[in-house]
């Protein structure tokens, strides 16, 4: 087997698991040829993006050095992809100093992931976009509580002890729960009444967790209410200004700060790569993750439009879907390299199921198999959730 150069662009959950799968596949194929395995990513370390609420609530770091998680011998290049020459199988990228480079490849995996949807700047508040934004959120609520501790009881003191989370998907639920725990703990340390902490969770839907059955959404709601979280269904947050969050119904809430958790969008970098895209900017692949018209190029994760050939349903933007895609991709690449591409595996959607963190030591797990709903709550669910968080980033 000839020497092989494989480049993975993007070191999120899909990318790091793809590196592991490709390394394993090559070891099984190797006939003396060497593998040059390259990771290209803008960041100096892997960011555990599903844990962005942690630095916002507790200050916990969520970076993992690349050397802890990539296969031995992997080259890590810090830079941003700028283009792909499909005909000559060459990748262009710009390094940290702004210098352009090109790399030839035999196999290229595009896993540039997604970005957090941003509110308009005039809407105020903080979007939970990354560790830096999370750190600013923590600084804000801690400063608010310290100021509240110097004030006599009244409306302004209660406002400083409150927060709003706009967007009630999984990220919004987990963020509101972690903030409620952390703010109550700090309030007690400052000799404030923890029961006066209020976190408002604004949900545009009629209930929580529209991805699953109503009973799961209702169980989540009870958990959050016990934490002192105020739920506002069928409510759209419009903008925060001068300590008030304006709502779509014309009402407003007095809040110390607002966190926007508006969901994900495909990484716009994909639009600059010259690959076929859906209308919303996801890379179109076949049932084995191959990009048509681009030999040797594959795409998985949030940036790829991956459809189950049996059900016709597209995968969502979650790590529970990206990781099986990466594992399967290793076997697909092995088949393609050995001339067995016609018999390569096809994509299969994952079974229905979600894990939700509800603050330290608390969680909820729901799955559906054979038409039966299975739900676990409490400490056991939190252990399952913690395992999933660690597995996603290959942290032990």
C-alpha positions in Angstrom: 0.0 0.0 0.0 1.4 3.4 -0.9 1.9 6.2 1.6 -1.3 7.9 2.5 -2.1 11.5 3.5 -5.4 12.0 5.4 -6.4 15.5 6.5 -9.3 16.1 8.9 -10.5 19.7 9.0 -12.2 20.6 12.3 -11.4 19.1 15.7 -14.8 19.0 17.2 -16.5 15.8 18.3 -16.9 14.5 14.7 -13.3 15.4 13.8 -11.5 13.8 16.8 -13.4 10.6 16.5 -12.8 10.6 12.7 -9.0 10.8 13.4 -9.3 7.8 15.7 -11.3 5.8 13.2 -9.0 6.6 10.3 -6.0 5.6 12.3 -7.6 2.3 13.2 -8.7 1.6 9.6 -5.2 2.3 8.3 -3.6 -0.1 10.8 -5.9 -2.8 9.6 -5.1 -2.1 5.9 -1.4 -1.3 6.2 1.0 -3.2 3.8 4.1 -1.1 4.6 2.7 2.2 3.5 2.9 5.1 6.0 0.0 7.2 7.2 0.4 10.9 7.4 -2.6 12.0 9.6 -3.2 15.7 9.9 -5.7 17.7 12.0 -6.3 21.3 10.8 -8.2 23.5 13.3 -8.2 27.2 14.2 -8.2 26.5 18.0 -5.0 25.7 20.0 -6.9 23.0 21.9 -10.1 20.9 21.7 -13.1 22.8 23.1 -15.8 20.7 24.9 -18.6 22.8 23.4 -21.4 20.9 25.0 -20.1 22.1 28.3 -20.1 25.8 27.6 -22.5 26.4 30.5 -19.7 25.2 32.9 -17.4 28.3 32.6 -20.5 30.5 32.6 -21.6 29.0 35.9 -18.6 27.7 37.7 -15.5 28.9 35.8 -14.5 25.4 35.0 -12.1 25.2 32.0 -13.4 23.1 29.1 -10.3 23.0 26.9 -8.4 19.7 26.2 -4.9 19.7 24.8 -4.8 18.1 21.4 -2.0 15.7 22.4 -4.4 14.1 25.0 -7.0 13.0 22.4 -5.5 12.7 18.9 -3.9 9.4 17.8 -0.1 9.2 18.3 1.8 10.6 15.4 -1.0 13.0 14.3 0.2 16.4 13.0 -1.8 19.3 14.4 -1.9 22.4 12.3 -3.5 25.6 13.7 -5.1 27.4 10.9 -8.3 28.0 8.9 -9.2 26.2 5.6 -9.7 28.7 2.8 -10.3 26.4 -0.2 -10.2 23.0 -1.8 -8.8 22.2 -5.2 -10.9 19.0 -6.0 -9.2 18.3 -9.3 -5.6 18.3 -7.9 -6.6 17.0 -4.4 -5.1 20.0 -2.6 -6.2 21.9 0.4 -5.5 25.6 1.0 -5.3 27.1 4.5 -4.1 30.2 6.4 -2.0 29.8 9.5 -2.2 31.9 12.7 0.2 34.5 11.1 -2.0 34.9 8.1 0.4 33.0 5.8 -1.3 30.8 3.1 -0.2 27.2 2.6 -1.4 24.2 0.5 -1.4 20.6 1.4 -1.9 17.6 -0.9 -4.2 14.9 0.3 -5.4 11.4 -0.5 -8.3 11.5 1.9 -9.9 14.7 3.2 -12.6 14.8 5.9 -14.5 18.1 6.3 -15.9 18.3 9.8 -16.1 22.0 10.4 -19.2 21.6 12.6 -21.6 24.4 13.4 -21.7 27.9 15.0 -24.1 29.2 17.7 -26.9 31.4 16.3 -26.3 35.0 17.3 -28.9 37.6 18.3 -28.7 41.0 16.7 -26.3 43.2 18.5 -29.1 45.6 19.5 -30.8 42.9 21.4 -28.3 43.1 24.2 -27.3 40.3 26.6 -24.7 37.6 26.0 -24.8 34.8 23.4 -23.2 31.6 24.7 -20.8 31.3 21.8 -17.6 30.1 23.4 -15.4 30.0 26.5 -14.7 33.8 26.4 -18.4 34.6 26.3 -19.1 32.2 29.1 -16.4 33.8 31.2 -18.1 37.2 30.7 -21.4 35.8 31.7 -19.9 34.5 35.0 -18.2 37.8 35.7 -21.6 39.6 35.2 -23.7 37.5 37.5 -21.0 37.4 40.2 -20.7 41.2 40.1 -24.5 41.5 40.2 -24.6 39.4 43.4 -21.8 41.2 45.1 -23.6 44.5 44.4 -26.9 43.1 45.6 -25.2 42.1 48.9 -24.5 45.8 49.6 -28.1 46.9 49.1 -31.2 47.0 51.2 -34.1 44.8 50.2 -36.1 46.0 47.3 -36.9 45.7 43.6 -33.4 46.6 42.4 -31.8 44.0 44.7 -34.1 41.3 43.4 -33.4 42.3 39.8 -29.7 41.9 40.4 -30.4 38.4 41.7 -32.2 37.3 38.6 -31.2 36.1 35.1 -32.9 35.1 31.9 -32.0 32.4 29.4 -33.6 32.9 26.0 -34.0 29.6 24.2 -35.2 26.4 25.8 -33.5 23.7 23.8 -31.1 21.3 25.5 -28.4 24.0 25.8 -30.9 26.4 27.3 -32.2 23.9 29.8 -28.7 22.9 30.9 -27.5 26.5 31.1 -30.5 27.6 33.2 -30.1 24.7 35.7 -26.3 25.2 36.1 -26.8 29.0 36.6 -29.5 28.4 39.2 -27.2 26.1 41.2 -24.2 28.3 40.9 -26.0 31.6 41.7 -27.7 30.1 44.7 -24.4 28.8 46.1 -22.8 32.2 45.6 -25.8 34.0 47.1 -25.5 31.9 50.3 -21.7 32.7 50.5 -22.6 36.4 50.3 -25.3 36.0 52.9 -28.0 36.7 50.4 -31.2 34.6 50.5 -30.7 31.8 47.9 -34.5 31.5 47.5 -34.5 35.0 46.0 -32.4 33.8 43.0 -34.6 33.7 39.9 -33.7 32.3 36.5 -36.2 32.9 33.8 -36.2 30.3 30.9 -38.0 31.6 27.8 -39.4 29.0 25.5 -41.0 29.7 22.1 -42.7 26.3 22.0 -45.8 25.2 24.0 -43.7 22.9 26.2 -40.2 21.8 26.8 -38.5 19.0 24.9 -40.6 18.9 21.7 -38.1 16.2 20.4 -39.7 13.6 22.7 -43.0 12.8 24.5 -44.9 15.3 26.5 -44.3 13.4 29.8 -40.6 13.9 29.4 -41.1 17.6 28.9 -43.3 17.8 32.0 -40.7 16.0 34.1 -38.0 18.4 33.0 -40.3 21.3 33.8 -40.9 20.0 37.4 -37.1 19.6 37.9 -36.5 23.2 36.7 -39.2 24.7 38.8 -37.8 23.0 41.9 -34.6 24.8 41.2 -36.4 28.1 41.2 -36.4 28.5 37.4 -39.4 30.4 36.1 -40.6 28.9 32.8 -42.3 31.1 30.1 -43.8 29.1 27.3 -44.9 30.5 23.9 -42.8 33.5 24.7 -40.2 35.2 22.5 -37.4 37.3 24.1 -37.0 40.5 22.0 -34.3 42.5 23.6 -32.6 43.4 26.9 -32.0 47.0 27.7 -31.4 48.9 31.0 -32.1 45.8 33.2 -35.4 44.8 31.5 -36.0 42.0 29.0 -38.7 43.0 26.5 -41.0 40.1 25.5 -43.1 39.5 22.4 -46.4 40.0 24.2 -45.4 43.5 25.1 -44.6 42.7 28.7 -41.0 42.8 30.2 -39.0 41.1 32.9 -36.5 42.8 35.3 -33.3 40.8 34.9 -29.7 41.2 35.9 -28.5 39.8 32.5 -29.7 37.7 29.6 -28.1 34.6 28.0 -29.1 33.8 24.4 -29.1 30.1 23.6 -30.7 30.2 20.1 -29.4 26.9 18.7 -26.9 26.0 16.0 -26.3 26.8 12.3 -23.9 25.1 9.9 -20.4 26.6 9.9 -20.4 29.3 7.2 -16.9 28.3 6.3 -18.4 25.5 4.3 -19.8 28.0 1.8 -16.2 29.0 0.8 -15.0 25.5 0.0 -16.6 24.9 -3.4 -18.5 21.8 -2.3 -22.2 21.1 -3.0 -24.4 22.6 -0.4 -28.0 22.5 0.8 -29.9 25.8 1.0 -28.9 26.3 4.6 -25.2 25.7 3.9 -24.7 22.0 4.8 -22.4 19.9 2.7 -24.3 17.3 0.5 -23.0 13.8 0.8 -24.1 10.4 -0.3 -25.2 7.6 2.0 -21.5 6.8 2.7 -20.5 10.4 3.5 -18.7 10.9 0.1 -18.9 14.4 -1.4 -20.0 14.1 -5.1 -17.6 15.5 -7.6 -14.8 15.5 -5.1 -12.8 12.2 -5.1 -11.4 11.4 -1.7 -13.5 14.0 0.1 -15.9 13.1 2.9 -18.0 15.1 5.3 -19.6 14.3 8.6 -20.9 16.1 11.7 -23.0 19.3 12.0 -21.7 20.7 8.7 -22.9 17.7 6.6 -26.4 16.9 5.3 -26.6 13.2 6.1 -29.8 11.4 5.4 -30.8 7.9 6.5 -31.4 6.0 3.3 -34.1 3.9 4.9 -36.2 6.5 6.8 -35.3 9.6 4.7 -34.7 11.5 7.9 -31.6 13.8 8.2 -29.4 13.6 11.2 -29.6 16.4 13.8 -26.7 18.5 15.0 -25.7 16.5 18.1 -22.6 14.7 19.3 -24.7 11.5 19.7 -25.0 11.4 15.9 -21.6 12.7 14.9 -19.7 10.1 16.9 -21.3 7.0 15.2 -20.8 8.8 11.8 -17.1 9.1 12.5 -16.8 5.5 13.6 -18.6 4.3 10.4 -16.5 6.6 8.3 -13.3 4.8 9.2 -14.8 1.6 7.9 -16.0 3.3 4.7 -12.6 4.8 4.0 -11.0 1.4 4.5 -13.5 -0.1 2.0 -12.8 2.7 -0.5 -9.0 2.4 -0.2 -9.1 -1.4 -0.6 -11.3 -1.2 -3.8 -14.4 -2.4 -2.0 -16.2 0.9 -2.1 -19.3 -0.5 -3.8 -19.8 -2.7 -0.7 -19.1 0.1 1.8 -21.4 0.7 4.8 -24.3 3.1 4.4 -25.4 5.6 7.0 -27.9 4.5 9.6 -29.7 7.0 11.9 -29.2 6.6 15.6 -32.0 5.4 17.9 -34.1 8.1 19.6 -32.7 9.2 22.8 -31.4 12.3 24.7 -29.5 13.0 27.9 -30.0 16.2 29.8 -27.9 17.6 32.6 -29.9 19.4 35.3 -27.2 20.8 37.5 -24.5 19.0 39.5 -25.6 15.5 40.3 -28.9 15.7 38.5 -30.0 14.6 35.0 -32.6 13.0 32.8 -32.1 10.3 30.2 -34.8 9.4 27.7 -34.7 6.8 25.0 -37.3 5.0 22.8 -36.8 1.4 21.7 -39.4 -0.9 20.1 -42.0 1.8 20.7 -41.3 1.8 24.5 -40.3 5.0 26.3 -37.5 4.6 28.9 -36.8 7.4 31.3 -34.1 7.7 34.0 -33.7 10.6 36.3 -31.5 11.8 39.2 -28.0 10.7 40.0 -27.9 7.7 37.7 -29.0 9.9 34.8 -26.3 12.4 35.7 -23.7 9.6 35.6 -24.9 8.6 32.1 -24.8 12.2 31.0 -21.3 12.7 32.4 -20.2 9.5 30.5 -21.6 10.9 27.3 -19.9 14.3 27.8 -16.6 12.6 28.4 -17.0 10.1 25.6 -17.8 12.9 23.1 -14.4 14.6 23.9 -12.6 11.2 24.5 -11.8 12.3 28.0 -11.2 9.6 30.6 
